[in-house]
């Protein structure tokens, strides 16, 4: 696939629409894209939807640019909104790697839709915004709309703080060392 930068003010076709696009190639920040004029987008019928490929262990890179990919990641913190309404989130994968996920303001994805510390299945298009010309960095996944985010597990409930008042049950349960607790598997400690 290839990114298409729509002319200012023009909305994109609905998902699944076949298109013929005529325009100029550009490579801003390392991402190859097609830039049509307003009359350079011809709509066809409905096409078959591609299935997302699983994002590899190494995360997004040149091989995922322009492809529809999927990964599962946990949001360690609330996503950061830009002044234009775009969102940026670093998602932690189970192997410890991180994937930068973004959503354009037109996607309809807002900060209020996402729960920090929750785990999501993220589907999106691989893209790049390199730090400098020729650099092989800045890879990210762009979610297209709300349907690209599926909650897999909600954020865990907060753990009571140590300053919380102990309950009556806790007060009656003896405190012992871990070694002593291991020797008492038949009772609460």
N, C-alpha and C positions, 0 to 999 in steps of 0.2 A: 504494500500500500504506500501511499504518499499523502502527506498533509496537504490540505487545500486551504489557502487563506482567502476567505470570502471577501468580496468588496465591502467597504464600510456601509452599514445599514442593511445589507442583504442577509436574509435568514437562510439557513441551510435546509436541504430537503429532509423529509422525515426518514427515520431509520428504515433501511430496507429498499429505498428507492434506487434504481439504477440510474447512473448519470454518465454523460459524456462531457468532459471538461477540456477546454482549450485555454491555454494561458502561458505565461512566462515561468520558467523555473527560477527559483531563488534558493539560497542556502544560508539564511540568517542563523547565526550562532550554531552552525553545524547541522541544522535540520533541513533536509531537502524538502521543498514544498513547491506547489503549483499555485500561481497567482492569476486567476482568471479575471477578465473584466466582467461587468454586469451581464453582458450578453454571451459570455463564454461558458455558461452552465446550461446544458440541455438535459431536461428530465426525461427519463424513460419510464418503463413500468416498474413493477416491484420485483426485486431480485432475491435470490436466496441469501440468507444471513450467514456470514462466516462464523464458525465456532472459535472461541478464544483458545489460544495455545497457552499451556502452562508456562509461566515465567520461570526461566532456569534459575539454578542456585546462585549464579553470579549476579542475578538481578538484571535490570534493564541495561542494554548495551546496543552496539550498532546492529546486532542481529535481531533485536526486537523493535527497532525504529520502524514506524509505519505499520506495525502488526497489531492485531487485536490479541491481547494477552490477559491472563488472569493470575492472581496470587492471593494468598490469605495473609493478612497482617493485622497487628494490634496497634491501635492508636495510643501511644504513651501519653500524649497530651492533646489538648484541643487544637484543631487545625488553625493555621494563621490566615486571616483574610487580608487581602491587599485593599488598597483604596478603591480599586476598580471592581471589587467583589469577587475576584478569583480566590480560590482556597489552595493552601499548600499544607500537606501533612507528611510527616516522616512516619512510615509504617514499619514496625518491628516484626520480622518474620520469626518463626519458631527456631530457625537455625542461627539466630542472632544477627543476621544481616538486616539492613534497612533499605526500604524502597521509598523514593520520593513520589508521592501521588499528588496530582493537582486536578482542579476542576475549574473551568472557566465560569465566569459569572452567568453566562447564558445557559449553563447546565441545569440550573435550578437547585443545585446542591448548596446548602447553607450550613454554617457552623452549628446551628441548632439541630440539624438532622443527625449529627455525629456525636457519639458518646466517647469521651476520653476513657482509655483503658478497656474499651470494647474491641472485639475482634471482628473483622469484616472480610468477606470475599470481595475483592476489587477487580473489576473488569475495565479495561481501557486500552487506549492506543499508545504504543511506545513512541516517545518523542525525545528531543534533545534541545538543550540550551547550553552550549559549550561555554566555558569560561573565557576562551580566546579562539581565534581562527586556527583550525587544524587540531584543536584539543579533542581527545576522545573522552570527554566527561560531560556532566550535566544531564545524564539520561533520567527520564521520569516517565510516569504513566499518567495519561490524561483520561479521567473518567468523563464519559459523554453526557450522562444524565443520572437521575436518581436510580434508575434501573441497574446501573453499574455497581451499586453498593448493596451488598446483602449482609445483614447482621448475622454473624456466626455464633457469637456468645457475648452476652451483655457484660458490662463492666462489673467486676467483683464488688460485693458490698463492702463498705468501709469497715476496717478492723477497729474495734473499740480502742480508745487510747488508754494508756496506762493510768491516766488520771481519772478514768471513769470510776464511779463508785462501785465497789464489789457488791454482787448480789448476795442474798442470804445463803444461797447454795454454795457460792464460792467461799464464803466465810467459814462454812462448816467443813470444807474440803481442806485437808492438811497440805501445806507446801513442803516439798522435799526436793532433794537434788535429783538430777536426771538419772544418776546411777541408782538411787533408791527407787525412783519411779519405775525403772526397768525391772526391778526385783518385785514389783507389786502389780502385775498385769491384771489382777482380779478386782481392783478397786480404783476409784478416782483419786488423783493426787494433783 
